[in-house]
Amino acid sequence: MTDFTSIFWDYYIAIITIVSVVGCGVFLWSQSKVRVKVGAQADPDTTGHVWDGDLQEFHNPLPRWWMWLFYVTVIFSVIYLILFPGLGTKFGGILGWTSSGQHAAEVKAAEARFGPILAQYQAQPIEKLVGESRALQMGERIFLNNCAQCHGSDARGTRGFPNLADAEWLWGGTAEAIQASIVAGRKGAMPPMAAAVGGPDDVTDVAHYVLSLSNSAHDSVRAARGQGKFAACAACHGAEGKGNPALGAPDLTNKSWLYGGSVAAITETITKGRGGVMPAFKGILSEAELHLVAAYVYGLNKSAAAAPPSK
């Protein structure tokens, strides 16, 4: 990596930039000396290109107004390189402007503007913020900027990314559990269980038994055979398949499936295992922002829990 931070690249950028600007100016100056031949006997210069037998390309200079416009751009570029950084890190411009400095100034201005509002909401319990529409709007914006890439703009997730708009939670749906997930992140891992269950037919039997726990379509004969083999899975999912939030083990008695609820998907899960990582947002978001986005997600949980069951 030191090759990419060598002082050589500073000089390389500076030389290429200066040569380009000066070269443009010299080229324009040389072209401005070209004059169009006038007079009835004058034979105009051509580039030698001919189309359709008699259509020639003349070697005439650019119009004067166009030429001066190019001179203005060259002059502008010189002034810009004097004022702003454009010649590598060795010369930052006489104004001392940097993108990082501008970003820091904008962050400071935003903190001065929104800091008191964020502090006010941070002092309130998450459960109370659910009733604050403005707080939830702010939390939603934070969610869309940082969480929607995985969970979707509607928070309903997709294959491998949990739905946050229902009442089912891998690690618990309390305000404290949701905030802990956002702050510290989560690592979920299901090891491959095919060897513990038995052969391929045994894995399929267990898959049918798992489907029977949620009254999903299944083969009752195979499910009956798979019930005893499910004991290998009970350490995490429980003897009744209701899961364990402390481990992030999902409840298998509902119809909420993170990787799909078909026989093929469940068989793949048992055979290959699954692994999921939710990154920690501590250090990425401020404590107040973490508090607000937790309130927004908790509000989705409360709405989902209060909704009547679907028919």
Secondary structure as GFF3:
##gff-version 3
##sequence-region A 1 311
A	DSSP	three_ten_helix	2	5	.	.	.	ID=ss1
A	DSSP	alpha_helix	7	32	.	.	.	ID=ss2
A	DSSP	beta_strand	46	51	.	.	.	ID=ss3
A	DSSP	beta_strand	55	58	.	.	.	ID=ss4
A	DSSP	alpha_helix	64	83	.	.	.	ID=ss5
A	DSSP	alpha_helix	99	122	.	.	.	ID=ss6
A	DSSP	alpha_helix	126	129	.	.	.	ID=ss7
A	DSSP	alpha_helix	133	146	.	.	.	ID=ss8
A	DSSP	alpha_helix	148	151	.	.	.	ID=ss9
A	DSSP	alpha_helix	175	184	.	.	.	ID=ss10
A	DSSP	beta_strand	186	190	.	.	.	ID=ss11
A	DSSP	alpha_helix	194	197	.	.	.	ID=ss12
A	DSSP	alpha_helix	200	213	.	.	.	ID=ss13
A	DSSP	alpha_helix	220	229	.	.	.	ID=ss14
A	DSSP	three_ten_helix	230	232	.	.	.	ID=ss15
A	DSSP	alpha_helix	234	237	.	.	.	ID=ss16
A	DSSP	alpha_helix	263	272	.	.	.	ID=ss17
A	DSSP	beta_strand	274	278	.	.	.	ID=ss18
A	DSSP	alpha_helix	287	306	.	.	.	ID=ss19
###
